[in-house]
Amino acid sequence: MIVIGGMILGAALGWRNAAKRGGNRMDIAQYVGVGFIAGGLLGLFVTIGVEKVL
């Protein structure tokens, strides 16, 4: 669940950043994709950390 949340949050932040900078549809799609992947990786590391602690 943490990974999915991270992906959604990363995609939303990527969309917001691209829209704020005045990007076109392809720029927004690229930022969303990068945010999606980065959020998923961050969520994966958080999940692994939580599992190690518990």
C-alpha positions, -999 to +999 in steps of 0.1 A: +000+000+000+029+024+007+043+018-028+009+026-045+005+057-024+040+068-033+034+063-070+001+083-068+017+111-048+048+112-071+026+114-102+005+142-087+036+162-077+050+157-112+018+169-128+017+200-106+054+209-113+050+205-150+018+225-151+033+253-129+062+256-153+039+260-182+047+226-199+027+212-227+009+178-226+041+159-234+061+177-207+033+169-182+033+133-193+071+130-188+070+147-153+041+124-143+060+093-155+092+103-136+073+112-105+054+079-107+086+058-109+104+079-082+074+077-058+072+039-064+109+035-056+107+056-025+076+037-014+094+004-019+124+015+002+100+027+030+082-006+029+114-025+031+125-003+061+092-008+079+094-046+074+129-047+088+119-027+119+088-049+125 
